[in-house]
Amino acid sequence: MKRITSLLLALIMCLSLVACGAPDRQPAMDAFNKTSAAFNEIGAVINADPGAYDQEVIDTMVEMANLLNQYKEILEGDNDLSEEDLDNMIAWFGTVDEWIADVNAELGN
């Protein structure tokens, strides 16, 4: 009986170590989804009349779109990410959200 109990305890400890191994990507994925949805909305508005916006706005949109695509691939990939990597992504998504809010304010939305 003691052997079975010891074996079960060892198994439970192994499972808990596996569960704690990698940082949770879900908060970064949620931030990405929120940011990309807002980015796509503002992108559609700008794409409808690109001549109404200066080249700096267009260039910023292109750069952000490229980075969003890169972050999507990273988040969906199998590569190891540290908690710091994920926090940096979430912070950058916040920066994009602020930029989108500024552009929306300029558009009167």
Rosetta constraint file for C-alpha pairs under 8 A:
AtomPair CA 1 CA 5 HARMONIC 6.28 0.50
AtomPair CA 2 CA 6 HARMONIC 6.02 0.50
AtomPair CA 3 CA 7 HARMONIC 5.99 0.50
AtomPair CA 4 CA 8 HARMONIC 6.11 0.50
AtomPair CA 5 CA 9 HARMONIC 6.17 0.50
AtomPair CA 6 CA 10 HARMONIC 6.14 0.50
AtomPair CA 7 CA 11 HARMONIC 6.12 0.50
AtomPair CA 8 CA 12 HARMONIC 6.13 0.50
AtomPair CA 9 CA 13 HARMONIC 6.21 0.50
AtomPair CA 10 CA 14 HARMONIC 6.26 0.50
AtomPair CA 11 CA 15 HARMONIC 6.28 0.50
AtomPair CA 12 CA 16 HARMONIC 6.25 0.50
AtomPair CA 13 CA 17 HARMONIC 6.33 0.50
AtomPair CA 14 CA 18 HARMONIC 6.41 0.50
AtomPair CA 15 CA 19 HARMONIC 6.27 0.50
AtomPair CA 16 CA 20 HARMONIC 6.32 0.50
AtomPair CA 17 CA 21 HARMONIC 6.20 0.50
AtomPair CA 22 CA 80 HARMONIC 7.80 0.50
AtomPair CA 22 CA 81 HARMONIC 7.82 0.50
AtomPair CA 22 CA 82 HARMONIC 7.77 0.50
AtomPair CA 23 CA 81 HARMONIC 7.34 0.50
AtomPair CA 23 CA 82 HARMONIC 6.53 0.50
AtomPair CA 23 CA 83 HARMONIC 5.72 0.50
AtomPair CA 24 CA 83 HARMONIC 7.97 0.50
AtomPair CA 25 CA 29 HARMONIC 6.15 0.50
AtomPair CA 25 CA 75 HARMONIC 7.16 0.50
AtomPair CA 25 CA 86 HARMONIC 7.01 0.50
AtomPair CA 26 CA 30 HARMONIC 6.01 0.50
AtomPair CA 27 CA 31 HARMONIC 6.15 0.50
AtomPair CA 27 CA 90 HARMONIC 7.85 0.50
AtomPair CA 28 CA 32 HARMONIC 6.01 0.50
AtomPair CA 28 CA 75 HARMONIC 7.80 0.50
AtomPair CA 28 CA 86 HARMONIC 6.04 0.50
AtomPair CA 28 CA 87 HARMONIC 7.53 0.50
AtomPair CA 28 CA 89 HARMONIC 6.78 0.50
AtomPair CA 28 CA 90 HARMONIC 5.59 0.50
AtomPair CA 29 CA 33 HARMONIC 6.11 0.50
AtomPair CA 29 CA 75 HARMONIC 6.89 0.50
AtomPair CA 30 CA 34 HARMONIC 6.23 0.50
AtomPair CA 31 CA 35 HARMONIC 6.04 0.50
AtomPair CA 31 CA 90 HARMONIC 6.16 0.50
AtomPair CA 31 CA 93 HARMONIC 6.50 0.50
AtomPair CA 32 CA 36 HARMONIC 5.87 0.50
AtomPair CA 32 CA 68 HARMONIC 7.75 0.50
AtomPair CA 32 CA 72 HARMONIC 7.48 0.50
AtomPair CA 32 CA 90 HARMONIC 7.55 0.50
AtomPair CA 32 CA 93 HARMONIC 6.52 0.50
AtomPair CA 33 CA 37 HARMONIC 6.08 0.50
AtomPair CA 34 CA 38 HARMONIC 6.41 0.50
AtomPair CA 35 CA 39 HARMONIC 5.94 0.50
AtomPair CA 35 CA 93 HARMONIC 6.07 0.50
AtomPair CA 35 CA 94 HARMONIC 7.77 0.50
AtomPair CA 35 CA 96 HARMONIC 7.00 0.50
AtomPair CA 35 CA 97 HARMONIC 6.06 0.50
AtomPair CA 36 CA 40 HARMONIC 5.95 0.50
AtomPair CA 36 CA 68 HARMONIC 7.18 0.50
AtomPair CA 37 CA 41 HARMONIC 6.36 0.50
AtomPair CA 38 CA 42 HARMONIC 6.39 0.50
AtomPair CA 38 CA 97 HARMONIC 7.52 0.50
AtomPair CA 38 CA 100 HARMONIC 7.25 0.50
AtomPair CA 39 CA 43 HARMONIC 5.91 0.50
AtomPair CA 39 CA 96 HARMONIC 7.93 0.50
AtomPair CA 39 CA 97 HARMONIC 7.89 0.50
AtomPair CA 39 CA 100 HARMONIC 6.75 0.50
AtomPair CA 40 CA 44 HARMONIC 6.07 0.50
AtomPair CA 41 CA 45 HARMONIC 6.59 0.50
AtomPair CA 42 CA 46 HARMONIC 6.25 0.50
AtomPair CA 42 CA 100 HARMONIC 7.01 0.50
AtomPair CA 42 CA 103 HARMONIC 7.92 0.50
AtomPair CA 42 CA 104 HARMONIC 7.39 0.50
AtomPair CA 43 CA 47 HARMONIC 5.87 0.50
AtomPair CA 43 CA 61 HARMONIC 7.43 0.50
AtomPair CA 44 CA 48 HARMONIC 6.09 0.50
AtomPair CA 45 CA 49 HARMONIC 7.08 0.50
AtomPair CA 46 CA 50 HARMONIC 5.33 0.50
AtomPair CA 46 CA 52 HARMONIC 7.95 0.50
AtomPair CA 46 CA 53 HARMONIC 7.36 0.50
AtomPair CA 49 CA 53 HARMONIC 7.80 0.50
AtomPair CA 50 CA 58 HARMONIC 7.65 0.50
AtomPair CA 53 CA 57 HARMONIC 6.44 0.50
AtomPair CA 53 CA 58 HARMONIC 7.13 0.50
AtomPair CA 54 CA 58 HARMONIC 6.79 0.50
AtomPair CA 55 CA 59 HARMONIC 6.00 0.50
AtomPair CA 56 CA 60 HARMONIC 6.06 0.50
AtomPair CA 57 CA 61 HARMONIC 6.16 0.50
AtomPair CA 58 CA 62 HARMONIC 6.32 0.50
AtomPair CA 59 CA 63 HARMONIC 6.24 0.50
AtomPair CA 60 CA 64 HARMONIC 6.08 0.50
AtomPair CA 61 CA 65 HARMONIC 6.00 0.50
AtomPair CA 62 CA 66 HARMONIC 6.23 0.50
AtomPair CA 63 CA 67 HARMONIC 6.30 0.50
AtomPair CA 64 CA 68 HARMONIC 5.96 0.50
AtomPair CA 64 CA 96 HARMONIC 7.63 0.50
AtomPair CA 65 CA 69 HARMONIC 6.20 0.50
AtomPair CA 66 CA 70 HARMONIC 6.29 0.50
AtomPair CA 67 CA 71 HARMONIC 6.08 0.50
AtomPair CA 68 CA 72 HARMONIC 6.08 0.50
AtomPair CA 69 CA 73 HARMONIC 6.34 0.50
AtomPair CA 70 CA 74 HARMONIC 6.26 0.50
AtomPair CA 71 CA 75 HARMONIC 5.99 0.50
AtomPair CA 71 CA 89 HARMONIC 7.60 0.50
AtomPair CA 72 CA 76 HARMONIC 6.07 0.50
AtomPair CA 73 CA 77 HARMONIC 5.83 0.50
AtomPair CA 74 CA 78 HARMONIC 7.82 0.50
AtomPair CA 74 CA 79 HARMONIC 7.13 0.50
AtomPair CA 81 CA 85 HARMONIC 5.89 0.50
AtomPair CA 81 CA 86 HARMONIC 6.80 0.50
AtomPair CA 82 CA 86 HARMONIC 6.46 0.50
AtomPair CA 83 CA 87 HARMONIC 6.10 0.50
AtomPair CA 84 CA 88 HARMONIC 6.06 0.50
AtomPair CA 85 CA 89 HARMONIC 6.32 0.50
AtomPair CA 86 CA 90 HARMONIC 6.24 0.50
AtomPair CA 87 CA 91 HARMONIC 6.14 0.50
AtomPair CA 88 CA 92 HARMONIC 6.19 0.50
AtomPair CA 89 CA 93 HARMONIC 6.17 0.50
AtomPair CA 90 CA 94 HARMONIC 6.32 0.50
AtomPair CA 91 CA 95 HARMONIC 6.45 0.50
AtomPair CA 92 CA 96 HARMONIC 6.37 0.50
AtomPair CA 93 CA 97 HARMONIC 6.20 0.50
AtomPair CA 94 CA 98 HARMONIC 6.26 0.50
AtomPair CA 95 CA 99 HARMONIC 6.30 0.50
AtomPair CA 96 CA 100 HARMONIC 6.11 0.50
AtomPair CA 97 CA 101 HARMONIC 6.18 0.50
AtomPair CA 98 CA 102 HARMONIC 6.27 0.50
AtomPair CA 99 CA 103 HARMONIC 6.26 0.50
AtomPair CA 100 CA 104 HARMONIC 6.03 0.50
AtomPair CA 101 CA 105 HARMONIC 6.11 0.50
AtomPair CA 102 CA 106 HARMONIC 6.33 0.50
AtomPair CA 103 CA 107 HARMONIC 6.23 0.50
AtomPair CA 104 CA 108 HARMONIC 6.11 0.50
AtomPair CA 104 CA 109 HARMONIC 5.10 0.50
AtomPair CA 105 CA 109 HARMONIC 5.80 0.50
